[in-house]
Each structure stands twice: as C-alpha cells, then as structure tokens.
C-alpha cells in the first residue's frame, strides 16, 4: 500500500527501532508526523477487542481505527520489547487493511543512553512525556532536570490515566520499562527489573497486562506495592497510592 493524499500521519506503538521509523518516514513522507498510538487520545471504542484487554492495547486499536485512512502506516513493536498482545494488535490492524510494519528491537539495536529524566527532579508526568518523546527525537535535552536522590520510585509503563502520577513527589525515580526506553534498551529484562534498594516504590501495571507477573514479584522483593488499573484510576487506587507515599 502506497501513501496518497489522504495520508497525513504515520502511527507507531511501543519503541520501534529508530532505523525502522526513519525508513517509514523516507518511504511515506518525511513531512508526515509520527503519532504514538499507545496513548489515550479520546478515540471511540472500535468494538474489536474484549473488555478484558489491556487498556494500552485497546488504545492502539481504537486510535488506529479512528485515524483510518489518515494513517500511511503503523510501525508496530511486536517483539520482546512490547508483548504478545502488541503482536496480536498488529495482526488485527493488518486484517483491517492497514499497512503494518512490524519491528523487533534486537540486541544490536540497544543503546546506552544516559538516564537524565529517570533520575532527575521534577513532575513525574512531564518527565515520562520527555522520555517517550525520545523514541522519535533522541537528541539530548537543552534543559535537563537536576539529578536527585530518590525518595520514592515509580516502576512500570506510562499509565493510561496519568492522574496517578500527580501523587508522586518530584524526587521520584523512574524504573521499569520507562527507564528502559530512556536507556534505549526497551527489551532489556535485567534493566527493567532493576530497582534501587530501600526506595519505596509503586510497581504499576495496566490490568490484564503480562507485566503484572514482574510487578507483583518485584513489589514483594522490594517491599513496595503492586498497583493495577484498567481504564481510569478510581478513588480507591488513588487513596492506596497516596497513603503508601505518605507513610513511606
């Protein structure tokens, strides 16, 4: 499928190898913006997935269907750097007639980028946004945050409902897959499971996500708490996280 005048964006999800993103833009148009399909963008439910589906995977499918013919292609992370459901989403989108480019982040694609935002001081949501922006633009920031000693930790992936991030103090360090993205090593399981000892950490995962296995084991090992949420964060979860942060 070639691009045409109706194509206005290139979608992607996960952390595709940068060389694949570059190749997609060279093929379909360097002027086409890259759109992260993982995030909640207000797209209506496409009705293609069961209710017990990870909200991030549902975002991918809903966003892609909502964009429809505006998508020149979907660059889909389907390897160990994402999950099997990322691979399944790619299959579904291809079944719908979309141009899907599968990528698997290989070890030779690994980078060793400095952990500027994961270990810096500042609002958690803003730092996660800056990290995820490095997938498209890995240039060093002009305004890096001040490094800090961690008082708390957040482990996991960017949550669908970012309000939970407002509960954390600015001296929170980031662990898990978010840290792997900043390091340029999204499928590095050892790095994903690396947490500083003695730092009170919330181990977050979306409901129905395979990362719940890691979150619960790591929470037990590091005396943190494991938290899962499907769509919006409810008052009970907010209260649980807020109490943990205050008491620790």
N, C-alpha and C positions, 0 to 999 in steps of 0.2 A: 504493500500500500504506500503510495507516494503522497507527499504533502500537497494540499491545494489551498485555494484562497480562504476556505472556511477554517483552516487550521490556525489557531492563534497561540497555543501553548504546547509544551512538552511536559507530561506528567512523570513523576518518579515516586518511588517509596523505598523506605529503608535507606541504606547507604550504598548506592551503586558505585562501583569503581569509577573514579573520575575520568579515566580514559574512555569509558563507555558513554558517560554523559557528554563528553566532548565530541565523540563520534556521532552521537544522536543529533547534537546541535549542528554539526557540519553537514549532516545529511538532510535535516529538515529545515534548517534556517537558524543562523547564529543570532538572529534578532528575536527569536521566539523565547519568551521567558520560561523558566523551569518552575513548575508548581509541585509542591510537596503534597501528595495525596494522603499521607498519614494523618494530617491534622483535621480537627473538626472545623469545617468551613460552612456549616449550615445547609449542606446538601440534603434533599429529602431521601427518605428510606427507599432504596431501589427495589426492595422486596425480594431480593435474590438469595439472602442468607438466613439461616435460622436464628431465632432470638439468642440462643446460647452461643454467640460468636464473639470473639474478642472485638471490642469496640474499635480498635485501631484498624483491624482488617475490614470491618464494616465501613469505616471511613473511606478506605481505599476504594472499595467497590462503589459506594454511594457517590463519592466525588467523581470517579471516572465516568460513571453513567450520567451524572448530572452535566459534566462537561461535554460529553458526547462527541459530536463532530468537530468540536473545537480542539480536540486532542490530536496532535500529529502522531504521537506515540506515547506509550507508557514504558518507562525504563524501570523494570521490576527486579528488586533484590530478592532472590529466591534460594540463596544458599544458607550456610550455617550462620551468616551474618544477619539473617532475618529469621525465618521459621518455615515449617511446612505449610502453614496457612498462607504465608506470603506466596508460596509456590502455587497453592490452590487458587488464590485470587488471580494470579497471572493466567491460569488455565481458563477461569471463568470469563475474564475480560477478553481473552482471545476467542472464546466461544461466541462472544457477543459481536465479534467482527473487528475488534480493536487491534491496532498494530502494537504488539507487545515485544519488547526487547528484554530478554532475561539476562541477569548478571549474577555471578557468584564471586564474592570477594575472596580471591585466592591469597595465599600467604605471601606470594611475591608482590602483591599489591599493598602489603602492610607498610605503614609509615610509622615514624617515631616522632610525632609532633608534640610540642610542649603542652602541658596541662595548665593553660592560662586561666580559663574560666571555671574549670572544675575545682580549682584550689584557690580561687580569688574571692574577694569580698564583694558583696552586692546582692541585689534582689535575685532570688533563685530563678524565677520565671524568665527574667531578662537574660540571665547567663545561659540558661538552657536554649533560649532562642538564638543566642550568638553562636553556641556550639553547633546547633543544627544548621545554621547558615553556612558553616564551614564546609558542608557537603558540596555546596555549589561554589563557594568562594573561600578557599583555604588561606587567603592572604593574611599575614599577621595583623592583628588589630592595631589601629593608631592610638587607641585609648584603653590599654589593658587594665583590668582591675588590679587593685593592690592585693598581693598574696596575703593569706591569713592562716592562722592556726584554726583547725576545725573545732567548733563547739558541738556541732551536730552533723549528721550525714543524711543524704537522700540517695538511695540506690534504686536503679530501675531504668525505665524508659520515660520519655515525655508523656505525662498523663493526658488523657482525653480532656478532662476537666482541670484546667490549670489553677483553679482557685485553691487547691490544696497546697500549692507552692507558696502562697502568701503567708502560710502559718510558720514558715521556717525563718530563722534569723539570718542576717546577711553573712554570718560566719559559718554557713553550712557548706560542706564539701560535697561534691557530686561523685557518685560511684556507679558501677554497673555499666549498662550499655551506653548511657550518655557519655561516660568517661571514655569508653572505647571509641566512640565517634570522634571525640576531640583528639584522641591519640592517633586517629587514622587506622584503627585496628578493630573494626566492628565485629569480627568473628573470633576475637581472642578471648577464649573462655577463661583462661587464667586471670587476665586483666579484669574481665567482667566480674569475677568472684573475689577480687582483691579489695579488702576494706581495712582501713586503719584500725588497729586495736584500740579499744577504750573510747571510741567515738560513738555516742548514742545515735543510732541510725534507724531510719524508717526504710524498710525494704518494700517498695511499691511495685505492684504489677496489675495490669488490667485483668479483670475476671475472664476466665476461660483461656488465659494465655499460658503457654508451656513454661514460661519463666517463673510461674508460681512454685515450681519444684525448687529452683535455686533460692527464691526469696524466703521460703519457709525454712530451708536448711540453714541459710546464712543468718537469718534472724535468731534462730536457736543457738547457733555457734557464737554469735557476737552479742547476744543478749539485747537484741533490738526488737522491733515489732514488724510483723508482716502485715501489709495492708493491701486489700484488693478492692477494686471498684469497677463496675461495668460501664455505666454512662456518666451521669452527673454524680458528683460527690454529695452524699447525704449528710445530714446533721450529725448522725451517729459517728460516721467516719471522721468528720472534721473534729468532733469533740475528742475522739480517741487519739488522734494525732496531736492535737493541741495539748492534751493532758500529758502525753509522753514527752513532748518537747519541754514543757514547763517543769515537769517533775525530774527531768534528767539534766 
